[in-house]
């Protein structure tokens, strides 16, 4: 279960903003796209916040006045999600997934 930092609930906010951005992108595309994989998005968000550059986001706000902006985190999360989604369409990835 995801830990909630009540002083700085950035993880859920960033994930929600990224999902909204992904939905906007899919709405603006003329072709039909796959629905957003919430489990993948949650895993990516958790991994993003555990990485060294973004681990300070889990600490109290007063201890780090110059933190990475939420929009940068959202953009990084959206780009990573899109990259993984595009790779899932490749034949080799589909064959490997079928073996699992």
Secondary structure, 3 states (H helix, E strand, C coil): CCCCCCCCCHHHHHHHHHHHHHHHHHHHCCCCCCCCCHHHHHHHHHHHHHCHHHHHHHCCHHHCCCCCCHHHHHHHHHHHHHHHHHHHCCHHHHHHHHHC
